[in-house]
Amino acid sequence: MKYILIIWLSTGSITVPLEQGNCDFYMQELEDQGRITYNTPNTYLDSVPLWGYHCTTLEQLDAEFTVEDLTSDNNNTITIDPTNLGIGDYEYAIDDPSGPYQNEPFFEGVRPGIHTIYIRDKNDCGIAQIDVSVIGYKKFFTPNGDGIHDTWRILGIRQDFQPNSKVYIFNRYGKLLKDLDPVSVGWDGTFIGRPMPQTDYWFRVFLEDGREFKGHFSLVRGK
């Protein structure tokens, strides 16, 4: 775990990455020596007035975010609020810790599902990550046993994201076909063990966060 030591001086601030949480010991050494020392070998600054310092870990940063999903134009977005990240120069990536990284804490065109946001300090002080839920659903599924789109479910729900939501599936006449477990693999296109015909089906969802929405999707069977 890497620690970030922020030192405030009369001439500005310095960010020092530390491998261990020995911030107080490090600062005492600086005061005893009468100088500020970077981690880079043989690089020093003359003594200047010390205003204070703060030590944190990037892995423990508490980031807040806003998700806009279920939009009419299907342009889901994720916005990270950098306010609680503390002092630092951060960049952001989605679903891949290797990047690409961007300076803006905003992602658009995000597909429904569970995504991981990576927050990296440009001073190489570590990477924090946050899982984010984007609610949505597929417009069709093909239960033909090929392992691709064989079931239908609400995306963005799992055991740690709104597991107590309710999902109901109906036929075109309003008959309830499935009270779907939201954290299951999804509906396989059957009713009482019988395959349902290729057509459109309707659903209604009551999310654990209080939101409700409904819509329809297609069951497509191959020839």
C-alpha positions in Angstrom: 0.0 0.0 0.0 1.4 3.4 -1.0 0.9 6.5 1.1 0.7 10.1 -0.1 2.3 12.7 2.1 1.2 16.3 1.3 3.5 18.9 2.8 2.3 22.5 2.8 5.1 25.1 2.8 5.2 28.9 2.5 6.4 28.4 -1.0 3.7 26.0 -2.1 3.0 22.3 -1.5 5.0 19.0 -2.1 3.5 15.6 -2.7 5.8 12.7 -1.5 4.9 9.0 -2.1 5.9 6.8 0.8 5.9 3.0 0.8 4.9 2.8 4.5 2.7 4.9 6.8 5.6 6.5 8.6 4.5 10.1 7.9 5.0 11.4 11.5 8.5 9.9 11.6 9.4 11.3 8.2 8.2 14.8 9.1 10.2 14.7 12.4 13.3 13.8 10.4 12.7 16.8 8.2 12.4 19.1 11.1 15.5 17.6 12.8 17.5 18.1 9.6 16.1 21.5 8.9 15.2 20.7 5.3 12.5 19.1 3.1 13.6 15.9 1.3 12.0 14.2 -1.7 12.0 10.5 -2.2 14.3 11.1 -5.2 17.9 10.4 -4.1 20.2 13.4 -3.8 17.4 15.9 -4.4 16.9 18.5 -1.6 15.2 21.8 -0.9 16.5 24.5 1.5 14.5 24.8 4.7 11.3 26.9 4.4 8.5 27.6 6.9 6.2 24.5 7.3 2.5 25.2 7.4 1.3 21.6 8.0 1.1 18.2 6.4 -1.5 15.5 5.7 -1.0 11.8 5.0 -3.5 9.5 3.3 -3.6 6.4 1.1 -4.9 6.4 -2.4 -6.5 3.0 -1.9 -8.6 4.5 0.9 -9.9 7.5 -0.9 -13.6 8.0 -0.6 -14.9 9.0 -4.1 -18.5 9.9 -4.7 -20.1 9.5 -8.1 -23.3 10.2 -10.0 -24.8 7.8 -12.5 -27.3 8.9 -15.2 -28.9 5.7 -16.5 -32.2 4.6 -18.1 -32.0 7.8 -20.3 -34.3 8.3 -23.3 -31.3 8.5 -25.7 -29.6 5.6 -24.0 -26.5 7.8 -23.3 -25.6 6.6 -19.8 -23.1 8.7 -18.0 -20.8 8.3 -14.9 -19.5 11.5 -13.1 -16.9 11.2 -10.3 -16.9 14.0 -7.7 -13.2 14.7 -7.0 -14.1 16.8 -3.9 -13.3 14.0 -1.4 -10.2 12.7 -3.2 -8.0 15.2 -1.4 -5.1 17.1 -2.7 -3.6 15.4 -5.8 -3.4 15.3 -9.5 -5.8 12.6 -10.6 -6.8 10.8 -13.8 -9.5 8.3 -14.5 -10.1 5.1 -16.5 -13.0 2.7 -16.8 -12.9 -1.1 -16.7 -9.2 -1.4 -17.3 -6.5 -0.4 -14.7 -4.0 0.0 -17.6 -6.2 2.7 -19.2 -6.5 4.6 -21.3 -6.7 7.3 -18.6 -8.3 10.7 -19.0 -8.2 14.0 -17.0 -11.9 14.5 -16.9 -13.9 12.6 -14.2 -16.7 12.0 -16.7 -17.7 9.0 -18.9 -20.5 8.9 -21.4 -22.0 6.2 -23.6 -21.5 3.7 -20.8 -23.2 0.4 -21.4 -25.6 -1.1 -18.7 -23.9 -3.3 -16.2 -21.3 -3.2 -13.4 -18.3 -1.1 -14.2 -15.1 -0.4 -12.4 -13.7 3.1 -12.2 -10.0 3.5 -11.7 -8.5 6.6 -10.1 -4.8 7.1 -10.5 -2.6 9.8 -9.0 -0.2 11.2 -11.6 2.6 11.2 -9.0 2.5 7.4 -9.1 1.0 7.1 -5.6 -1.2 4.1 -6.5 -4.6 3.3 -8.0 -8.0 3.3 -6.3 -11.0 1.6 -7.8 -14.7 1.8 -7.3 -17.5 -0.4 -8.7 -20.4 1.4 -10.2 -23.8 0.1 -11.3 -25.5 1.3 -14.5 -29.0 0.0 -14.8 -30.4 -1.1 -18.1 -31.5 -4.1 -20.2 -31.0 -5.8 -23.6 -33.6 -5.2 -26.3 -33.7 -8.9 -27.2 -32.4 -12.3 -26.3 -32.0 -15.6 -28.2 -32.5 -18.7 -25.9 -31.1 -21.3 -28.4 -28.5 -22.8 -26.1 -25.4 -21.4 -27.9 -24.3 -19.6 -24.7 -24.8 -16.1 -26.3 -27.8 -14.0 -25.1 -29.5 -17.1 -23.9 -31.3 -15.3 -21.0 -32.8 -11.9 -20.3 -32.4 -9.9 -17.1 -32.0 -6.4 -15.8 -28.3 -5.4 -16.0 -26.5 -3.5 -13.2 -28.0 -5.6 -10.4 -26.0 -8.0 -8.3 -25.7 -9.1 -4.7 -24.1 -5.8 -3.6 -26.1 -3.6 -5.9 -29.9 -3.5 -5.3 -30.4 -7.2 -4.8 -33.9 -6.7 -3.4 -35.3 -5.2 -6.5 -38.4 -6.8 -8.1 -38.6 -7.8 -11.8 -41.9 -9.1 -13.4 -42.2 -10.3 -17.0 -45.6 -10.5 -18.9 -46.9 -11.5 -22.2 -48.7 -9.1 -24.5 -52.0 -9.8 -22.8 -50.7 -8.9 -19.4 -50.3 -12.4 -18.0 -47.5 -12.8 -15.5 -45.0 -15.2 -16.8 -42.1 -14.8 -14.5 -41.3 -13.2 -11.1 -37.6 -13.0 -11.8 -34.9 -13.2 -9.2 -32.9 -10.0 -10.0 -29.6 -11.6 -9.2 -30.2 -14.8 -11.2 -28.8 -15.6 -14.6 -32.1 -14.3 -16.0 -35.3 -15.6 -17.8 -34.7 -18.5 -20.2 -37.9 -17.9 -22.2 -40.0 -20.6 -20.7 -43.3 -20.7 -18.8 -44.0 -23.8 -16.6 -41.2 -25.6 -18.5 -42.6 -24.8 -22.0 -40.7 -22.6 -24.4 -42.6 -19.4 -25.2 -43.0 -18.3 -28.8 -40.9 -15.7 -30.6 -42.5 -12.3 -30.0 -42.3 -9.3 -27.7 -42.6 -9.5 -24.0 -43.2 -6.7 -21.4 -41.6 -6.2 -18.0 -41.9 -4.0 -14.9 -39.1 -3.2 -12.5 -39.2 -1.9 -8.9 -35.6 -1.0 -8.0 -34.4 -1.2 -4.4 -33.5 2.5 -4.6 -37.2 3.4 -5.2 -37.2 3.9 -8.9 -39.7 2.1 -11.2 -39.7 1.6 -14.9 -41.2 -0.7 -17.5 -40.6 -1.6 -21.1 -40.5 -4.5 -23.6 -38.0 -6.7 -25.3 -38.0 -9.4 -28.0 -37.6 -13.1 -27.7 -35.9 -14.3 -30.9 -35.6 -18.0 -31.9 -33.5 -19.3 -34.8 -35.0 -21.3 -37.6 
